[in-house]
């Protein structure tokens, strides 16, 4: 049976935080396309804000340039073609790779930009599915009723150690260096991109955020308190407030997305 047609509505908020003077985060949200991106620039004086903005611009051009192909693939997904899911994910992956190549090339040409890079978490909600492409430690969550699913996996040194049994989760909670990432867009001319897709139903909500927020979330219950019940505008603003209240050591960016049944 064909899934219920879905439309999305979003609210995006970014804040420099309490400790930084420059906001190196960037975001993009297009409800008509169902396309959303958050990026957290890495590099400080090495122009991380340029890396995050350029990556999003490149990914936008890639996705919008492939709009007709996406429409065709989404139609196949709606008809139950599993191969089409992989093709949509591959399209997003190639867009992130294109951004990576561009950011790396910009840094190679300008010594002031040498070393700049960024996280990228992108989501496309179409045809009853959310497709994600991801590099770094920004996150995408799906909230369905009282259940939280983290769609992305952090590309950090701490998470790598936990995943491979080199550190327990309890040790990871106490460890320093939680912000050391193992993958970034622009660090080299190529990066390994994670992709995933999950089903979407009316009433689902998504939270996309940089680590300026999720570093301060103690558990899923806190995330649910922020985003599950109230309107998404309140949830997005409350997320910024919570991060700043608990220290605001980094830039904070949040996109809250609500899935609705199309009329």
Buried (B, 14 or more C-beta within 10 A) or exposed (E): EEBEEBBBBBBBBBBBBBEBEEBBBBBBBBBEBBBBBBBBBBBEEBBBBBBBBBBBBBBBBBBEEBEEEBEEBBEBBBEEEEEBBEBBBBBBBBBBBBBBBBBBEBBEEEEEBEBBBBBBBBBBBBBBBBBBBBBBBBBBBBBBEEEBEBBBEBBBBBBBBBEEEEBEEEEBEEEEEBBEBBBBBBBEBEBEBBBBBBEBBBEBBBBBBBBBBBBBBEEBEEBBBBBBEEEBEBBBBBBBBBBBEBEBBBBBBBBBBBBBEEE
